[in-house]
């Protein structure tokens, strides 16, 4: 097992080697250029995509039924658009816009009262316990 003082020594040696490498003018400039250029571009790309994904999940959680209906119509439009006439594609786009307008995502979801929610939780626990009991009973 590695002791704490050994880990600190290895960390110091690694830091010292990196410090000597960066203090030289050319590798230090290369490291700074790398951090400011491609590394920051990659970090910005990841940050943008993570925030976009989080926004999508927030949008989906507001009204999942309407969101899935809208996404289904969007997929239908993407799949059928190349193979249909421009008039039919425009009709699909109008249907999609009408669906978005008719079922706004900002509507709150239907909420269950506490009694119904507790009943569902207990039902799932009972089903889980039943499945575990059957598994243990059938196991040799």
N, C-alpha and C positions, 0 to 999 in steps of 0.2 A: 504494500500500500504506500502511496506517495504522501509524504508529510507536507504540511503547509509551507514550511520553510523551503522545501525543494521546489514547490510550485512557484513561490515568490522568486526564487533564484532563476528558474527558467523564464519567467515573465520578464525579469530584469535583463537577462541576456538577450531575449528577443527584442525588447525595447531598445537596448543599447545598439544592437546590430541595425535595426531600422533607423535609429537616430543618426548613426554614422553614414548610412546610405543616403538619407535625406539631406544631410548637411553638405554633401557634395553638390555642386551647382547643377550639373546636368540631370542626374536622377531626381533631384528635388523638384526641378521644373517639370520634368516628365510626370511625376506623381501629382503635382498640383494641376497640371493640364488634364490629366486623366480624371481627377476628382471633379473638376469644374466642367468638363466636357461630357464624355460618354456616361460617367457614373451619375451625374445630375440628370441627364436626359433619361436614363433608365429609371431613376427614382421618380421623376415626374410622370413618366408613362405608367408606372405601377400605381402611383398615388391616384392618377386620373381614373384608371380602370377600377381600382378598389372603390373609389367614391361613386363611380357610375353603377357598379354592382350593388352597393349599399342602397343607392337611390332606387334601383329597380326593386329590391326586396321591400323597401318601404312602400313603394307604389303598389306592389302586389299584395302586401298585407292589409292595405286599406279596404279593398273589396276584391277578394280573390276570384269570385265568380265572374264579375265584370271584366277583370284583368285577363283572365283566361279566355273569355269570349273575344275580347279585343285582339289578343295575341293569336288566337285561332284564325280570325279573319285576316290578320296581317300575313300569316303564313299562307293562307289560301290565295291571297293577292300575289305574293311573291312566287308561288308555284305556278299559278295559272296565267300570270301576266304575259310571259313570253309566247304562250300558245294560243291566246285569244285575240280577238280583234281589239283595236284601240278603244272602240266604243264600249265593249264589254269590260275592258280594264278600267275605264273611267267609271263605269257603273259599280264595279267592285270597290273602287276608291270612295265613291259616294256612300255606299253601304257601310264602309268602315268608318267614315266620318260621322254618319248618322248614329252608328253604334256607340262611338265615343261620346257624342253629344247626348244621346238618350240615356246612357248609363254612366254618369260621371263617377270617376274613381274616388272622388273625395267624399262620397257617401259613407257614413260609418257602417261597419258590419253589424249584422244582427247579433246581439249579445245574449248569451244564456244567463238565466238567473242562477244564483249560487247553488240552489238545490239541484237543478238539472246538471250543472257542471260537476258537482260532487258525485252525483249518481253515475255520470259517465266515467269519472276517475275510478270509482270503486268497481265499476263493471270491467274496465281495462285491467285493474289489478287482479280481479277474480279470474279473468281469462288467462292472464299471465301465470298465476298460481296453478290453475288447472293444467295448463300446458306443461309446466315444470313437473307437476305430479305425474302426469301421463308419461313424460320422458323418463322420470326416475323409476316408474313402475315397469316400463318396457325394457329398460336397460338390464343386461344380464348381470 
